């Protein structure tokens, strides 16, 4: 069963590869066009993928035991907040 699936994939790949090799200049031309189109897109992009400055945001996730009460969970989360807020604030880097 698995052999038949691999054989079908191999035959499909072989047909696609033969077709691509028969039109190799069209594929090269398309690749060159994509590369040339990427140049102005790169030059005109002014935003980075990640912000440069710190956004002063932190996300925490807690997992409580299934039998924990709401009061116990709230108490534990307040302890976490207290521990985090007790850290000294970092100096602003040259500002």
Backbone bond lengths (Angstrom), bond angles and torsions (degrees), N, CA, C in turn:
res aa  C-N    CA-C-N  psi(-1)  N-CA   C-N-CA  omega(-1)  CA-C   N-CA-C  phi
1 X - - - 1.455 - - 1.536 110.64 -
2 X 1.336 117.38 -49.37 1.465 121.45 -179.33 1.524 109.58 -66.31
3 X 1.340 116.52 -37.74 1.460 121.02 179.53 1.530 110.74 -59.88
4 X 1.320 116.60 -40.66 1.472 120.29 -179.97 1.528 110.76 -65.41
5 X 1.325 117.09 -38.67 1.469 120.75 179.44 1.523 109.94 -65.51
6 X 1.329 117.27 -45.43 1.462 119.92 178.43 1.521 111.50 -63.92
7 X 1.296 116.96 -37.28 1.464 120.89 178.31 1.530 110.55 -64.88
8 X 1.316 117.59 -39.93 1.463 121.34 177.94 1.532 110.04 -65.31
9 X 1.323 117.85 -41.39 1.462 121.78 177.83 1.525 109.67 -63.79
10 X 1.343 116.90 -42.77 1.463 120.58 -179.97 1.521 111.46 -62.71
11 X 1.336 117.09 -42.81 1.470 120.34 179.56 1.526 110.82 -64.71
12 X 1.319 117.02 -42.03 1.476 120.90 179.06 1.531 110.28 -63.71
13 X 1.325 116.78 -43.79 1.469 120.87 178.56 1.526 110.49 -62.75
14 X 1.311 116.25 -40.33 1.465 120.42 179.99 1.527 111.05 -63.11
15 X 1.331 117.06 -42.03 1.476 120.34 178.36 1.533 110.85 -65.47
16 X 1.332 116.73 -42.98 1.466 119.99 178.94 1.523 111.45 -64.30
17 X 1.318 116.97 -41.28 1.460 120.85 179.86 1.520 111.12 -66.41
18 X 1.323 117.26 -42.77 1.470 120.09 176.92 1.528 110.69 -60.17
19 X 1.324 117.16 -43.47 1.461 120.99 179.00 1.520 111.42 -63.62
20 X 1.324 116.89 -42.11 1.465 120.75 179.79 1.517 111.17 -65.22
21 X 1.324 117.12 -39.20 1.463 119.90 179.63 1.526 112.02 -69.43
22 X 1.318 117.64 -27.64 1.458 120.22 177.96 1.529 111.86 -74.82
23 X 1.300 117.46 -22.66 1.469 120.54 179.34 1.531 110.55 -121.62
24 X 1.314 115.94 41.41 1.468 120.15 -174.15 1.520 113.07 -61.81
25 X 1.348 118.64 -33.97 1.464 119.79 -179.13 1.519 110.92 -69.59
26 X 1.305 117.43 -33.89 1.468 120.22 176.78 1.531 110.00 -67.38
27 X 1.318 116.79 -38.13 1.462 120.62 178.81 1.526 110.40 -68.36
28 X 1.327 116.84 -41.78 1.468 120.03 177.27 1.526 109.95 -63.31
29 X 1.331 117.62 -42.68 1.471 120.91 179.14 1.523 110.72 -62.79
30 X 1.331 117.83 -41.66 1.464 121.27 178.51 1.525 110.52 -64.14
31 X 1.334 117.71 -40.30 1.463 121.04 178.99 1.529 110.74 -64.94
32 X 1.333 116.79 -40.40 1.471 120.22 178.53 1.530 109.97 -65.38
33 X 1.327 117.52 -41.62 1.464 120.73 178.30 1.530 111.39 -62.48
34 X 1.314 117.52 -41.08 1.466 120.73 178.51 1.530 110.02 -64.28
35 X 1.327 116.79 -42.37 1.469 119.70 179.14 1.526 110.62 -64.97
36 X 1.324 117.65 -42.29 1.466 120.30 179.19 1.529 111.16 -66.42
37 X 1.319 117.66 -36.02 1.467 120.88 178.57 1.522 111.01 -69.50
38 X 1.315 117.82 -26.69 1.461 121.06 -179.18 1.523 112.08 -72.34
39 X 1.335 117.92 -25.96 1.467 121.18 -177.46 1.525 111.58 -61.55
40 X 1.339 120.65 -54.21 1.473 118.00 179.38 1.527 112.71 -66.65
41 X 1.319 116.91 -31.63 1.468 118.29 176.99 1.522 110.46 -63.34
42 X 1.305 117.12 -41.03 1.466 120.97 178.72 1.523 110.82 -67.75
43 X 1.315 116.89 -44.00 1.463 120.88 -176.79 1.528 112.04 -68.00
44 X 1.319 117.49 -32.15 1.459 120.90 -177.82 1.524 113.82 -90.05
45 X 1.299 117.84 -5.00 1.462 118.83 178.31 1.526 108.55 -81.87
46 X 1.313 115.53 123.69 1.456 120.69 -176.24 1.514 111.91 -109.17
47 X 1.281 117.62 -4.46 1.448 120.52 -177.44 1.519 109.91 -107.55
48 X 1.294 114.21 144.43 1.455 119.92 175.38 1.516 108.79 -91.18
49 X 1.311 115.34 162.09 1.457 119.03 178.79 1.519 111.68 -72.00
50 X 1.292 117.48 -29.79 1.458 121.94 178.47 1.521 108.31 -121.57
51 X 1.321 117.28 141.21 1.467 118.28 179.32 1.514 111.35 -66.83
52 X 1.330 115.41 146.07 1.456 120.75 -179.98 1.522 110.46 -73.97
53 X 1.317 116.44 -42.68 1.455 119.84 -175.69 1.531 111.25 -89.75
54 X 1.302 114.68 156.96 1.452 121.76 177.70 1.524 108.83 -73.80
55 X 1.302 117.06 132.24 1.458 120.84 -179.28 1.534 112.54 -91.10
56 X 1.346 117.57 0.85 1.465 122.80 178.69 1.523 111.84 53.88
57 X 1.299 116.19 48.74 1.455 121.56 -179.89 1.515 108.59 -131.58
58 X 1.310 115.98 137.70 1.458 120.36 177.76 1.520 108.15 -137.03
59 X 1.313 116.28 141.92 1.462 121.68 177.63 1.519 108.30 -118.96
60 X 1.293 115.34 133.21 1.463 121.22 178.29 1.511 108.97 -126.70
61 X 1.316 115.73 145.76 1.450 121.56 176.94 1.519 107.59 -126.90
62 X 1.305 115.73 132.21 1.460 120.73 179.93 1.512 108.58 -118.67
63 X 1.304 114.73 146.73 1.461 120.38 174.91 1.521 107.66 -120.23
64 X 1.310 115.44 120.37 1.464 120.51 179.18 1.528 108.61 -99.85
65 X 1.301 115.12 156.79 1.468 118.17 177.19 1.523 109.06 -66.81
66 X 1.311 118.07 151.50 1.474 121.03 -176.07 1.534 113.48 -58.70
67 X 1.329 116.82 -28.95 1.469 118.65 -177.83 1.524 112.64 -95.45
68 X 1.339 118.84 9.35 1.464 121.86 -179.98 1.524 109.88 -73.02
69 X 1.308 115.70 138.64 1.465 120.32 178.47 1.525 109.21 -80.02
70 X 1.305 115.79 163.78 1.451 121.13 178.07 1.527 110.14 -63.18
71 X 1.320 116.04 -38.35 1.464 120.86 179.11 1.530 111.28 -63.23
72 X 1.328 117.66 -43.83 1.470 121.47 179.60 1.529 110.91 -66.77
73 X 1.322 116.81 -40.04 1.463 120.89 179.00 1.521 110.33 -65.61
74 X 1.332 117.22 -42.53 1.458 121.47 178.14 1.526 110.58 -63.27
75 X 1.333 117.03 -42.01 1.466 121.06 179.48 1.531 110.54 -62.23
76 X 1.325 117.03 -43.14 1.462 121.35 179.82 1.527 110.90 -65.88
77 X 1.323 116.93 -40.02 1.470 119.05 -179.88 1.525 110.85 -68.17
78 X 1.319 117.62 -35.33 1.465 119.99 176.88 1.527 111.16 -66.47
79 X 1.330 117.10 -33.87 1.465 120.39 175.82 1.529 110.75 -65.15
80 X 1.315 116.34 -39.04 1.468 120.40 177.81 1.528 110.15 -64.76
81 X 1.322 116.66 -44.94 1.473 120.55 178.75 1.517 110.12 -61.13
82 X 1.330 116.83 -43.34 1.465 120.91 -179.88 1.528 110.42 -62.26
83 X 1.334 117.18 -41.45 1.468 120.84 -179.87 1.525 110.99 -65.59
84 X 1.303 116.61 -40.33 1.469 119.83 -178.18 1.523 110.77 -70.91
85 X 1.317 117.43 -42.86 1.463 120.01 -177.96 1.521 112.44 -73.39
86 X 1.330 117.70 -11.63 1.460 119.55 178.62 1.529 112.67 -80.69
87 X 1.342 117.54 -11.92 1.465 120.05 177.44 1.526 109.49 -67.22
88 X 1.324 117.45 142.72 1.466 118.77 177.36 1.518 110.33 -68.40
89 X 1.320 115.49 146.06 1.474 119.75 179.61 1.520 108.54 -73.47
90 X 1.344 117.92 137.37 1.465 120.45 179.37 1.515 110.82 -69.66
91 X 1.301 115.19 151.23 1.469 118.91 178.02 1.511 108.33 -70.20
92 X 1.321 116.67 147.73 1.463 119.68 177.82 1.520 107.62 -75.06
93 X 1.291 115.46 126.95 1.468 123.23 -173.91 1.521 111.68 -64.01
94 X 1.319 117.37 85.79 1.457 121.44 173.98 1.502 114.86 77.14
95 X 1.326 118.64 12.15 1.468 119.75 -179.03 1.496 111.40 -94.77
